[in-house]
Amino acid sequence: MTSRSPRNKTLSLSISEKREILKRSKHVDFQAKESDLKNSIIHQDLFDVIKFLPDNFVDLMVVDPPYNLTKIYGNTKFNKAKKENYVDWFESWINEVRRCLKPNASLYVCSDWQTSSLIQPILAKHFNIRNRITWEREKGRGAKSNWKNCSEDVWFCTVSDDYYFDVDAVKLRKKVIAPYRNKEGDPKDWEQTEDGNFRSTYPSNLWTDITLPFWSMPENTDHPTQKPEKLIAKLILASSKIGDLVFDPFMGSGTTCVVAKKLDRKYLGIERESDYCAFALKRLEEATRNAAIQGYSQGYFWERNSLSEQNLTNKAKSRSGDQSEIHFEI
């Protein structure tokens, strides 16, 4: 177990704890039914288990596959491939998992800007592409001879024209700078609260309110490409109902499953790396005690690092009896 500073909240597991917690994961080598899979973490390679999954049982699939970049994931190194080879690899599993989706299901696929151009034609062949969300990764390496790369994409797709989308569940709460009033003197499209004046705005496909997990956030793990809980919460709230099943075939450290549990959805995750499976199971255990999602409170998403986001999150934690600190990156 890595030694960390006292304020570092990054999740860590001892060897013995990891060994014990992995006993809660599943191995599927039989033709499974939905009842065998709901609220489960499968510790296997997707390509070994996909043939055992049933048809038409998933309401929402959130996929964060390896991008076409050289990256080390636990004990596995994913090497950047020739474009045609990456396309073949992506096609080989997307066609298989498609049959698991219900006719009215939705799909979100994460990518970087280079990978996006490779997967868009594949997604268009198998699904209806509804939108491309671009979100700001507020961190990123600077470049002297190019623009700093600090954004990623999320492709929003549906199986058919019959799909669920709840725009009211994903509105962004913004501070009102110019609080206009109507002729009667009442607020026009904004509300006055003890924390200030706010407007609930419709979500666009450009997201600048996301904070990447970092050392002082309890959701942080050592996974190299972990997605923020706030990001995944938007996808789940917009495109699934309470009780729906959310599936992540490249689960990583479990963010999709953890957020699904916090939002009262069923979940299924598949991951071949034992460390990441253990992280996911540990986070799911913690979600039973604390269902807070940083940046989401009182049914709204809040602007990144806003004082209101911090105040409301701390109030929610106080009501739940959680006395741990919340830190925001400025």
PyMOL commands that set and color helices and strands:
alter all, ss='L'
color gray80, all
select helices_A, chain A and resi 15-24+34-37+46-52+83-98+113-126+167-170+229-239+255-262+274-289+307-319
alter helices_A, ss='H'
color red, helices_A
select strands_A, chain A and resi 40-42+58-63+71-73+76-78+101-111+128-136+151-158+172-175+191-193+196-201+206-207+245-248+266-270+296-297+300-302
alter strands_A, ss='S'
color yellow, strands_A
deselect
rebuild
show_as cartoon
